[in-house]
Amino acid sequence: MFALIRDYSVKLLYETDETTRLAALYIQEKAVPESHPIDAAHIAITTVNGLDFIVSLNFTHIARAWTDERVRRVNVREGYQGIGIYKPAEVLEL
């Protein structure tokens, strides 16, 4: 894994005060269940760092229409762009 990070210049993204604040809003707005704060942090880190989308195998708390809609509402209200939340099959050419 370290070799992949080095060889492809992968940028590591970290939790910050702003990502923690945004993740709490996702939970408050019920975009992500309170019992899954790491999922909320994953989405918040993506948003705060200006990434366009998440591709996730987590069909229970991340890659679902309910989450996508509520995350988009929170992001727009908080001055962030909406992000896409996709399942792998939605982005791969089959």
N, CA and C atoms as an extended XYZ file, in Angstrom:
282
Properties=species:S:1:pos:R:3:atomname:S:1:resname:S:1:resid:I:1 pbc="F F F"
N         0.823       -1.177        0.000 N   MET     1
C         0.000        0.000        0.000 CA  MET     1
C         0.877        1.254        0.000 C   MET     1
N         1.924        1.254        0.802 N   PHE     2
C         2.823        2.410        0.841 CA  PHE     2
C         3.469        2.663       -0.517 C   PHE     2
N         3.801        1.597       -1.216 N   ALA     3
C         4.395        1.747       -2.548 CA  ALA     3
C         3.404        2.394       -3.510 C   ALA     3
N         2.144        2.012       -3.443 N   LEU     4
C         1.125        2.630       -4.293 CA  LEU     4
C         0.986        4.118       -3.990 C   LEU     4
N         0.986        4.452       -2.714 N   ILE     5
C         0.893        5.865       -2.317 CA  ILE     5
C         2.081        6.637       -2.876 C   ILE     5
N         3.270        6.103       -2.735 N   ARG     6
C         4.478        6.757       -3.233 CA  ARG     6
C         4.489        6.819       -4.761 C   ARG     6
N         4.246        5.709       -5.405 N   ASP     7
C         4.358        5.627       -6.857 CA  ASP     7
C         3.316        6.474       -7.594 C   ASP     7
N         2.159        6.645       -7.006 N   TYR     8
C         1.095        7.396       -7.659 CA  TYR     8
C         0.836        8.762       -7.021 C   TYR     8
N         1.739        9.178       -6.150 N   SER     9
C         1.637       10.484       -5.483 CA  SER     9
C         0.251       10.713       -4.882 C   SER     9
N        -0.221        9.713       -4.187 N   VAL    10
C        -1.526        9.804       -3.547 CA  VAL    10
C        -1.447       10.828       -2.422 C   VAL    10
N        -2.421       11.729       -2.398 N   LYS    11
C        -2.489       12.753       -1.361 CA  LYS    11
C        -3.385       12.241       -0.241 C   LYS    11
N        -2.868       12.236        0.962 N   LEU    12
C        -3.663       11.820        2.111 CA  LEU    12
C        -4.480       13.007        2.605 C   LEU    12
N        -5.729       12.762        2.924 N   LEU    13
C        -6.631       13.795        3.411 CA  LEU    13
C        -6.955       13.505        4.869 C   LEU    13
N        -6.948       14.554        5.679 N   TYR    14
C        -7.096       14.369        7.115 CA  TYR    14
C        -8.341       15.066        7.646 C   TYR    14
N        -8.777       14.597        8.784 N   GLU    15
C        -9.885       15.233        9.481 CA  GLU    15
C        -9.398       16.551       10.083 C   GLU    15
N       -10.229       17.576        9.989 N   THR    16
C        -9.918       18.896       10.534 CA  THR    16
C       -11.116       19.351       11.374 C   THR    16
N       -10.981       20.504       11.996 N   ASP    17
C       -12.115       21.054       12.737 CA  ASP    17
C       -13.326       21.247       11.819 C   ASP    17
N       -13.075       21.680       10.584 N   GLU    18
C       -14.167       21.913        9.643 CA  GLU    18
C       -14.813       20.608        9.205 C   GLU    18
N       -14.029       19.570        8.970 N   THR    19
C       -14.635       18.294        8.577 CA  THR    19
C       -15.429       17.711        9.740 C   THR    19
N       -14.955       17.894       10.955 N   THR    20
C       -15.681       17.423       12.132 CA  THR    20
C       -17.012       18.157       12.266 C   THR    20
N       -16.996       19.465       12.042 N   ARG    21
C       -18.222       20.271       12.112 CA  ARG    21
C       -19.230       19.812       11.052 C   ARG    21
N       -18.749       19.631        9.827 N   LEU    22
C       -19.619       19.229        8.730 CA  LEU    22
C       -20.170       17.818        8.956 C   LEU    22
N       -19.340       16.909        9.427 N   ALA    23
C       -19.799       15.546        9.723 CA  ALA    23
C       -20.904       15.576       10.777 C   ALA    23
N       -20.766       16.431       11.770 N   ALA    24
C       -21.802       16.553       12.803 CA  ALA    24
C       -23.119       17.042       12.193 C   ALA    24
N       -23.031       17.939       11.213 N   LEU    25
C       -24.242       18.406       10.535 CA  LEU    25
C       -24.897       17.288        9.733 C   LEU    25
N       -24.088       16.445        9.089 N   TYR    26
C       -24.658       15.304        8.353 CA  TYR    26
C       -25.435       14.396        9.306 C   TYR    26
N       -24.887       14.192       10.481 N   ILE    27
C       -25.568       13.353       11.477 CA  ILE    27
C       -26.819       14.051       11.985 C   ILE    27
N       -26.700       15.331       12.292 N   GLN    28
C       -27.851       16.108       12.777 CA  GLN    28
C       -29.002       16.115       11.771 C   GLN    28
N       -28.655       16.195       10.476 N   GLU    29
C       -29.663       16.218        9.409 CA  GLU    29
C       -30.093       14.811        8.990 C   GLU    29
N       -29.570       13.808        9.690 N   LYS    30
C       -29.906       12.403        9.445 CA  LYS    30
C       -29.497       11.897        8.056 C   LYS    30
N       -28.483       12.533        7.482 N   ALA    31
C       -27.920       12.024        6.234 CA  ALA    31
C       -27.173       10.728        6.512 C   ALA    31
N       -26.555       10.662        7.688 N   VAL    32
C       -25.804        9.492        8.133 CA  VAL    32
C       -26.254        9.197        9.567 C   VAL    32
N       -26.459        7.928        9.920 N   PRO    33
C       -26.879        7.607       11.284 CA  PRO    33
C       -25.847        8.040       12.323 C   PRO    33
N       -26.322        8.452       13.462 N   GLU    34
C       -25.457        8.876       14.574 CA  GLU    34
C       -24.472        7.773       14.963 C   GLU    34
N       -24.860        6.534       14.753 N   SER    35
C       -24.017        5.395       15.127 CA  SER    35
C       -22.843        5.175       14.152 C   SER    35
N       -22.752        6.005       13.083 N   HIS    36
C       -21.691        5.823       12.085 CA  HIS    36
C       -20.950        7.134       11.789 C   HIS    36
N       -20.305        7.704       12.795 N   PRO    37
C       -19.612        8.977       12.600 CA  PRO    37
C       -18.444        8.906       11.616 C   PRO    37
N       -17.834        7.743       11.454 N   ILE    38
C       -16.722        7.618       10.501 CA  ILE    38
C       -17.236        7.770        9.075 C   ILE    38
N       -18.432        7.264        8.805 N   ASP    39
C       -19.019        7.443        7.476 CA  ASP    39
C       -19.283        8.924        7.207 C   ASP    39
N       -19.797        9.630        8.209 N   ALA    40
C       -20.036       11.069        8.070 CA  ALA    40
C       -18.719       11.807        7.857 C   ALA    40
N       -17.675       11.408        8.569 N   ALA    41
C       -16.356       12.042        8.403 CA  ALA    41
C       -15.808       11.804        7.002 C   ALA    41
N       -15.989       10.611        6.477 N   HIS    42
C       -15.530       10.283        5.125 CA  HIS    42
C       -16.145       11.246        4.104 C   HIS    42
N       -17.448       11.458        4.229 N   ILE    43
C       -18.139       12.361        3.309 CA  ILE    43
C       -17.666       13.798        3.517 C   ILE    43
N       -17.527       14.206        4.772 N   ALA    44
C       -17.097       15.578        5.071 CA  ALA    44
C       -15.680       15.853        4.569 C   ALA    44
N       -14.783       14.908        4.710 N   ILE    45
C       -13.407       15.081        4.224 CA  ILE    45
C       -13.415       15.242        2.709 C   ILE    45
N       -14.237       14.465        2.040 N   THR    46
C       -14.382       14.588        0.589 CA  THR    46
C       -14.873       15.985        0.218 C   THR    46
N       -15.892       16.450        0.905 N   THR    47
C       -16.495       17.754        0.615 CA  THR    47
C       -15.515       18.898        0.860 C   THR    47
N       -14.933       18.944        2.039 N   VAL    48
C       -14.063       20.061        2.427 CA  VAL    48
C       -12.838       20.148        1.516 C   VAL    48
N       -12.371       19.026        1.022 N   ASN    49
C       -11.195       19.022        0.146 CA  ASN    49
C       -11.539       19.250       -1.322 C   ASN    49
N       -12.803       19.527       -1.615 N   GLY    50
C       -13.210       19.903       -2.959 CA  GLY    50
C       -13.212       18.773       -3.969 C   GLY    50
N       -13.322       17.539       -3.495 N   LEU    51
C       -13.401       16.416       -4.418 CA  LEU    51
C       -14.799       16.361       -5.019 C   LEU    51
N       -14.908       15.811       -6.191 N   ASP    52
C       -16.184       15.802       -6.906 CA  ASP    52
C       -17.120       14.679       -6.493 C   ASP    52
N       -16.556       13.540       -6.064 N   PHE    53
C       -17.422       12.411       -5.751 CA  PHE    53
C       -16.721       11.392       -4.873 C   PHE    53
N       -17.540       10.499       -4.319 N   ILE    54
C       -17.096        9.332       -3.557 CA  ILE    54
C       -17.610        8.106       -4.310 C   ILE    54
N       -16.783        7.090       -4.417 N   VAL    55
C       -17.228        5.785       -4.899 CA  VAL    55
C       -17.100        4.850       -3.700 C   VAL    55
N       -18.208        4.252       -3.311 N   SER    56
C       -18.214        3.470       -2.076 CA  SER    56
C       -18.962        2.160       -2.238 C   SER    56
N       -18.485        1.162       -1.542 N   LEU    57
C       -19.186       -0.117       -1.430 CA  LEU    57
C       -20.100       -0.132       -0.208 C   LEU    57
N       -20.129        0.958        0.530 N   ASN    58
C       -20.979        1.056        1.706 CA  ASN    58
C       -22.381        1.466        1.254 C   ASN    58
N       -23.193        0.466        0.941 N   PHE    59
C       -24.536        0.710        0.431 CA  PHE    59
C       -25.534        1.004        1.553 C   PHE    59
N       -25.124        0.817        2.785 N   THR    60
C       -26.010        1.029        3.920 CA  THR    60
C       -26.031        2.481        4.384 C   THR    60
N       -24.852        3.138        4.414 N   HIS    61
C       -24.796        4.481        4.980 CA  HIS    61
C       -24.217        5.546        4.056 C   HIS    61
N       -23.630        5.166        2.942 N   ILE    62
C       -23.005        6.176        2.083 CA  ILE    62
C       -23.612        6.159        0.682 C   ILE    62
N       -23.468        5.068       -0.040 N   ALA    63
C       -23.883        5.019       -1.451 CA  ALA    63
C       -25.367        4.681       -1.568 C   ALA    63
N       -26.184        5.684       -1.246 N   ARG    64
C       -27.634        5.524       -1.359 CA  ARG    64
C       -28.259        6.895       -1.594 C   ARG    64
N       -29.401        6.910       -2.232 N   ALA    65
C       -30.061        8.163       -2.616 CA  ALA    65
C       -30.375        9.040       -1.411 C   ALA    65
N       -30.821        8.450       -0.318 N   TRP    66
C       -31.158        9.194        0.902 CA  TRP    66
C       -29.965       10.035        1.351 C   TRP    66
N       -28.803        9.415        1.439 N   THR    67
C       -27.597       10.108        1.878 CA  THR    67
C       -27.198       11.181        0.877 C   THR    67
N       -27.209       10.844       -0.395 N   ASP    68
C       -26.820       11.786       -1.445 CA  ASP    68
C       -27.663       13.062       -1.383 C   ASP    68
N       -28.956       12.903       -1.256 N   GLU    69
C       -29.866       14.055       -1.222 CA  GLU    69
C       -29.617       14.929        0.006 C   GLU    69
N       -29.492       14.336        1.156 N   ARG    70
C       -29.305       15.111        2.383 CA  ARG    70
C       -27.922       15.734        2.471 C   ARG    70
N       -26.907       15.041        2.012 N   VAL    71
C       -25.556       15.615        1.971 CA  VAL    71
C       -25.546       16.834        1.057 C   VAL    71
N       -26.178       16.730       -0.086 N   ARG    72
C       -26.239       17.844       -1.033 CA  ARG    72
C       -26.907       19.064       -0.392 C   ARG    72
N       -27.998       18.851        0.331 N   ARG    73
C       -28.690       19.955        1.011 CA  ARG    73
C       -27.777       20.650        2.022 C   ARG    73
N       -27.112       19.851        2.847 N   VAL    74
C       -26.214       20.413        3.862 CA  VAL    74
C       -25.070       21.155        3.183 C   VAL    74
N       -24.464       20.546        2.171 N   ASN    75
C       -23.329       21.171        1.494 CA  ASN    75
C       -23.701       22.525        0.896 C   ASN    75
N       -24.808       22.587        0.202 N   VAL    76
C       -25.225       23.841       -0.430 CA  VAL    76
C       -25.490       24.898        0.639 C   VAL    76
N       -26.202       24.520        1.678 N   ARG    77
C       -26.499       25.451        2.762 CA  ARG    77
C       -25.227       25.986        3.425 C   ARG    77
N       -24.199       25.130        3.523 N   GLU    78
C       -22.952       25.504        4.189 CA  GLU    78
C       -21.922       26.105        3.235 C   GLU    78
N       -22.301       26.308        1.974 N   GLY    79
C       -21.411       26.964        1.024 CA  GLY    79
C       -20.460       26.044        0.277 C   GLY    79
N       -20.723       24.768        0.312 N   TYR    80
C       -19.905       23.796       -0.408 CA  TYR    80
C       -20.643       23.314       -1.649 C   TYR    80
N       -19.893       22.780       -2.591 N   GLN    81
C       -20.520       22.181       -3.765 CA  GLN    81
C       -21.125       20.837       -3.381 C   GLN    81
N       -22.126       20.444       -4.120 N   GLY    82
C       -22.653       19.102       -3.941 CA  GLY    82
C       -21.621       18.111       -4.453 C   GLY    82
N       -21.599       16.943       -3.872 N   ILE    83
C       -20.692       15.890       -4.349 CA  ILE    83
C       -21.543       14.728       -4.833 C   ILE    83
N       -20.998       13.962       -5.746 N   GLY    84
C       -21.661       12.747       -6.178 CA  GLY    84
C       -21.285       11.607       -5.255 C   GLY    84
N       -22.242       10.759       -4.968 N   ILE    85
C       -21.987        9.562       -4.165 CA  ILE    85
C       -22.455        8.379       -5.001 C   ILE    85
N       -21.499        7.540       -5.386 N   TYR    86
C       -21.787        6.481       -6.354 CA  TYR    86
C       -21.375        5.106       -5.868 C   TYR    86
N       -22.036        4.109       -6.417 N   LYS    87
C       -21.630        2.715       -6.273 CA  LYS    87
C       -20.631        2.423       -7.389 C   LYS    87
N       -19.701        1.500       -7.182 N   PRO    88
C       -18.714        1.201       -8.221 CA  PRO    88
C       -19.344        0.885       -9.583 C   PRO    88
N       -20.425        0.140       -9.608 N   ALA    89
C       -21.052       -0.222      -10.884 CA  ALA    89
C       -21.555        0.992      -11.640 C   ALA    89
N       -21.804        2.088      -10.935 N   GLU    90
C       -22.303        3.296      -11.594 CA  GLU    90
C       -21.206        4.075      -12.320 C   GLU    90
N       -19.955        3.790      -11.998 N   VAL    91
C       -18.867        4.542      -12.622 CA  VAL    91
C       -17.955        3.699      -13.510 C   VAL    91
N       -18.144        2.394      -13.492 N   LEU    92
C       -17.313        1.511      -14.301 CA  LEU    92
C       -17.999        1.176      -15.618 C   LEU    92
N       -17.217        1.084      -16.653 N   GLU    93
C       -17.763        0.576      -17.915 CA  GLU    93
C       -17.827       -0.929      -17.816 C   GLU    93
N       -18.996       -1.451      -17.987 N   LEU    94
C       -19.165       -2.908      -17.873 CA  LEU    94
C       -19.109       -3.571      -19.224 C   LEU    94
